[in-house]
Amino acid sequence: MSERPAARGWRSRWADIDGPVRYVDFGGPARGPLIVAVHGLSGSAMNWLALAPLLTGQYRVLAIDLAGHGLTQSEGRGTDVAANRSLLHRFCQAQGPTPVILMGNSMGGMISLLEAATAPDTVAGLILIDPALPFVPSRPDLAVAAMFTLGGLPVIGDAVLGRIRSLPPERIVAMILSLCCADPSRVDPEVVAQHIDVARQRASFDHVGGDLASATRSVIATAGLAGAHAYRQSIKAITKPVLLLHGEHDRLVPLSAARAAVRAHPSWSLVELAGAGHVPQLEVPEECAAAIITWLTGPGRTAAQAAAAGGSSSGARRAAARLATHGGQYDGGIHLPRGLSGPP
């Protein structure tokens, strides 16, 4: 994979959590507050390439590839929301005893919310970027509705998503950006190139269509009519500081859903991003970074303080023992999955 860590100040690394888990270390102050970034459905750690470097002057940033996404193959692990919530929990625990700030986009925002509700001691605060929230009445985008309807059907969804994944990598990335961005031309070409590199590697992976279909069905079941009440109850249990950023022109999760969430939780901070779509961290990273830093040094400062407190050397040693640099094998002699390559 032609990753260029020197250009962006990031390195691809691997953890062993019941199998290989790829994550990206964007750097930042070793003792600074730790932000763990969680991508959305069909996304990867590359979704944070434009935003993360703008935060590492004050914060340490890691970004995980969830099971069945990015370069983390499922290999028998579940790819649904609950399974990836558990994987994220174990990843955060591996960083040491100090709670982390979770920064989640789309499905990653949903998983971050559920982690904060289920394991509050692990989470210092939440930065939610166009998260998948409980459905609210709205006029559906026909293309989005068709995609989720087909993708969420058993057997048919596996076939449809598998067929999409057989397209050329450049076309796959262009389709996703067209759906998720208000203006795809604003995405940095270098960032687009890295997404294409990931899509090219995923073309050789097994079970891609089934993995994504399972994740899609799980998101719909959690946020839709059947699961919305339980999801709202989980969200209601969250007591940690929350920043919600939402693109004005999001076609997947309407702005009305974010406004409804803030009305239900008045302590949350909402920033509406004019002209942005579902992935504002790619379209308007500077605006996102400014809002995040303002929040972390203002209303969310208790989250930043909690995520920086402790940072004990024993915790760092435990993390270092569990998480091995992407250099050919894991601790314990578990070898890198066939076909994966990366930076030195």
C-alpha positions in Angstrom: 0.0 0.0 0.0 1.5 3.3 -1.0 0.8 5.1 2.3 2.9 8.2 2.9 3.2 8.7 6.7 5.9 11.3 6.5 3.8 13.6 4.4 0.9 13.6 6.9 2.8 12.7 10.1 0.9 9.4 10.6 1.8 5.7 10.8 -0.2 2.6 10.1 -0.1 0.2 13.1 -1.7 -3.1 14.1 -3.3 -4.5 17.3 -4.3 -8.1 18.1 -8.0 -8.1 19.3 -9.1 -11.7 18.5 -7.3 -11.1 15.2 -5.6 -8.3 13.3 -7.0 -4.8 13.8 -5.5 -1.9 11.8 -5.3 1.6 13.3 -3.6 4.8 12.4 -1.5 6.8 14.8 -1.5 10.5 13.8 0.8 11.5 16.7 0.4 14.4 19.0 1.8 15.1 22.5 2.6 11.8 24.3 0.9 13.1 27.5 -1.8 15.1 25.8 -5.5 14.1 25.8 -6.2 11.0 23.7 -8.8 11.2 21.0 -9.8 7.9 19.4 -11.5 8.4 16.0 -14.2 6.0 14.8 -15.3 5.9 11.1 -18.7 5.2 9.7 -20.3 2.5 7.6 -18.0 1.5 4.7 -15.4 3.9 6.0 -11.9 3.5 7.4 -9.2 5.3 9.4 -8.5 7.2 6.2 -11.7 9.2 6.8 -9.7 11.2 9.4 -6.7 12.1 7.2 -7.8 15.7 6.6 -8.9 16.5 10.2 -6.6 14.6 12.5 -3.3 16.5 11.7 -5.1 19.8 12.6 -5.7 18.5 16.1 -2.3 16.9 16.9 -0.7 20.2 18.1 -2.6 19.7 21.4 -4.1 16.2 21.3 -3.0 12.7 20.5 -5.1 11.1 17.8 -5.6 7.4 16.9 -8.1 6.1 14.3 -9.3 2.5 14.2 -10.5 0.4 11.3 -13.5 -1.5 12.7 -14.0 -5.2 11.9 -15.1 -5.6 8.2 -14.0 -2.1 7.3 -10.8 -0.6 6.0 -7.9 -3.0 6.3 -9.4 -4.9 9.3 -10.8 -8.1 7.9 -13.6 -9.7 9.9 -12.0 -13.1 10.1 -14.9 -14.6 12.0 -15.6 -11.6 14.1 -19.0 -9.8 13.9 -19.2 -6.6 11.9 -22.5 -5.4 13.4 -22.8 -2.4 15.8 -22.7 -4.4 19.0 -19.6 -6.5 17.9 -17.7 -3.4 16.8 -18.7 -1.6 20.0 -17.0 -4.4 21.9 -14.0 -4.2 19.7 -13.7 -0.5 20.2 -14.0 -1.0 24.0 -11.1 -3.4 24.1 -9.0 -1.1 21.8 -9.6 1.8 24.2 -8.8 -0.3 27.2 -5.5 -1.3 25.6 -4.4 2.4 25.6 -4.1 2.4 29.4 -6.3 3.3 32.4 -7.1 6.8 31.4 -10.5 7.5 29.6 -10.4 8.6 26.0 -12.4 11.2 24.0 -14.3 9.3 21.3 -14.7 11.1 17.9 -17.2 9.2 15.8 -18.7 9.9 12.3 -22.0 8.3 11.1 -22.0 4.6 12.4 -18.9 5.5 14.3 -20.9 8.1 16.2 -23.5 5.5 17.0 -20.9 3.1 18.3 -19.3 5.9 20.3 -22.6 6.8 21.9 -23.3 3.2 22.8 -19.8 2.8 24.3 -20.3 5.9 26.4 -23.6 4.5 27.7 -22.3 1.0 28.2 -18.8 1.7 29.6 -18.8 5.3 30.9 -15.4 4.8 32.7 -13.7 4.3 29.3 -15.0 7.6 27.9 -14.1 11.1 28.9 -16.3 12.9 26.3 -17.8 12.6 22.8 -17.2 14.4 19.6 -20.0 13.3 17.2 -19.7 14.2 13.5 -23.0 13.6 11.7 -23.7 10.5 13.9 -26.3 7.9 13.0 -29.0 9.0 15.4 -32.5 7.6 16.0 -34.6 8.1 12.9 -36.8 11.2 12.8 -39.6 11.9 10.3 -38.2 13.6 7.2 -38.4 13.5 3.5 -36.0 10.7 2.4 -33.3 11.1 -0.2 -34.4 8.5 -2.8 -30.8 7.4 -3.7 -30.0 6.9 0.0 -33.3 5.2 0.7 -32.7 2.7 -2.2 -29.2 2.0 -1.0 -30.1 1.2 2.5 -33.2 -0.8 1.5 -31.2 -3.0 -0.8 -28.1 -3.2 1.4 -30.2 -4.1 4.4 -31.9 -7.1 2.8 -30.6 -10.5 3.7 -28.8 -12.3 0.8 -29.8 -9.5 -1.7 -27.8 -7.0 0.3 -24.8 -9.2 0.4 -24.9 -9.6 -3.4 -25.5 -5.9 -4.1 -22.7 -4.6 -1.8 -20.4 -7.4 -3.0 -21.1 -6.3 -6.6 -20.3 -2.7 -5.8 -17.1 -3.7 -4.2 -16.1 -5.5 -7.5 -16.0 -2.1 -9.3 -12.7 -0.3 -9.9 -11.3 1.3 -6.7 -11.5 4.8 -8.2 -15.1 4.4 -9.0 -16.0 3.0 -5.6 -14.4 6.0 -3.9 -16.0 8.4 -6.3 -19.5 6.9 -5.6 -19.0 7.1 -1.8 -17.8 10.7 -1.9 -20.6 11.7 -4.2 -23.1 10.2 -1.8 -21.5 11.5 1.4 -20.2 15.0 0.3 -22.1 18.1 -0.6 -19.1 19.0 -2.8 -16.7 16.1 -3.4 -14.2 18.4 -5.2 -13.3 20.0 -1.8 -11.7 16.7 -0.6 -7.9 16.9 -0.7 -6.7 14.8 -3.7 -4.0 13.2 -1.5 -6.8 12.1 0.9 -8.8 10.7 -2.1 -5.7 8.8 -3.2 -5.3 7.1 0.2 -9.0 6.0 0.1 -8.4 4.5 -3.3 -5.4 2.6 -2.0 -7.5 1.1 0.7 -10.3 0.2 -1.7 -7.7 -1.5 -4.0 -6.5 -3.7 -1.1 -10.0 -4.5 0.0 -10.7 -5.9 -3.5 -8.8 -9.0 -2.5 -10.5 -9.5 0.8 -13.1 -12.2 1.5 -16.7 -11.6 2.7 -16.7 -7.9 2.0 -20.3 -7.7 0.8 -21.6 -9.8 3.6 -19.6 -7.9 6.2 -21.0 -4.5 5.0 -24.5 -5.9 4.7 -24.4 -7.1 8.3 -23.2 -3.7 9.4 -25.9 -2.0 7.4 -28.7 -4.1 8.8 -27.4 -3.5 12.3 -27.3 0.3 11.9 -30.9 0.3 10.5 -32.1 -2.0 13.3 -30.5 0.2 16.0 -31.7 3.6 14.7 -34.9 2.5 13.0 -38.4 2.0 14.4 -37.6 -1.4 16.0 -34.6 -0.2 18.0 -35.0 3.5 18.3 -36.5 3.4 21.8 -33.7 1.3 23.2 -31.2 3.5 21.4 -32.7 6.7 22.9 -32.7 5.1 26.4 -29.0 4.3 26.0 -28.2 7.9 24.8 -30.2 9.3 27.8 -27.9 7.5 30.2 -24.8 9.4 28.9 -23.5 12.0 31.3 -20.2 12.9 29.6 -19.7 16.1 27.7 -20.9 15.9 24.1 -20.1 18.1 21.0 -22.2 17.4 17.9 -21.1 18.7 14.5 -23.5 18.3 11.7 -23.4 19.1 8.0 -26.2 21.3 6.7 -26.6 19.2 3.5 -26.2 15.7 5.0 -28.3 13.3 2.8 -27.9 10.3 5.0 -28.7 11.7 8.5 -30.8 14.9 8.2 -29.9 18.0 10.2 -33.3 17.7 11.9 -32.1 14.5 13.6 -29.2 16.4 15.2 -31.4 19.3 16.2 -33.9 16.8 17.8 -31.0 15.2 19.7 -29.9 18.5 21.1 -33.4 19.4 22.1 -33.6 16.1 24.1 -30.1 16.8 25.6 -29.7 20.5 26.2 -26.2 20.1 27.7 -24.9 19.0 24.3 -23.2 21.6 22.1 -24.3 21.7 18.5 -22.3 23.3 15.6 -24.1 23.3 12.2 -21.6 23.3 9.3 -23.0 25.3 6.3 -22.5 23.7 2.9 -21.2 20.4 4.3 -22.5 16.9 3.8 -22.3 13.7 5.8 -18.5 13.7 6.2 -17.5 17.3 7.0 -14.2 16.1 8.4 -13.2 15.5 4.8 -15.0 18.5 3.2 -14.4 21.3 5.8 -11.7 19.9 8.1 -10.5 23.4 9.2 -14.0 24.4 10.4 -14.3 21.0 12.2 -10.9 21.5 13.9 -11.7 25.0 15.0 -15.0 23.9 16.5 -13.5 20.9 18.2 -10.6 22.9 19.7 -12.9 25.7 20.9 -15.1 23.1 22.6 -12.3 21.2 24.2 -10.9 24.4 25.6 -14.3 25.6 26.7 -17.5 23.6 27.4 -15.6 20.3 26.9 -12.5 21.1 28.8 -13.4 18.6 31.6 -13.3 15.9 28.9 -9.8 17.1 27.7 -8.6 17.2 31.3 -9.9 13.7 32.1 -8.4 12.3 28.9 -5.0 13.7 29.8 -5.0 12.8 33.5 -3.0 9.9 34.6 -1.3 8.9 31.4 0.7 6.6 33.6 3.9 5.0 32.4 2.5 1.6 33.4 -0.5 2.2 31.2 1.7 3.3 28.3 3.8 0.2 28.8 0.7 -2.1 28.7 -0.4 -0.4 25.5 3.0 -0.7 23.9 3.0 -4.4 24.8 -0.3 -5.0 23.2 -0.1 -2.8 20.1 2.7 -3.5 17.7 4.0 -1.2 14.9 2.9 -2.3 11.4 6.3 -3.8 10.6 5.5 -7.4 9.6 4.1 -9.2 12.6 2.3 -8.7 15.9 3.6 -9.3 19.4 3.5 -13.0 20.1 4.6 -13.9 16.5 1.2 -13.4 14.9 1.9 -12.5 11.3 0.5 -9.8 9.2 -2.5 -10.9 7.0 -1.5 -12.0 3.5 -1.5 -9.2 0.9 -1.2 -6.3 3.3 1.8 -4.0 3.1 2.5 -0.6 4.5 5.0 2.0 5.5 8.2 1.1 7.4 
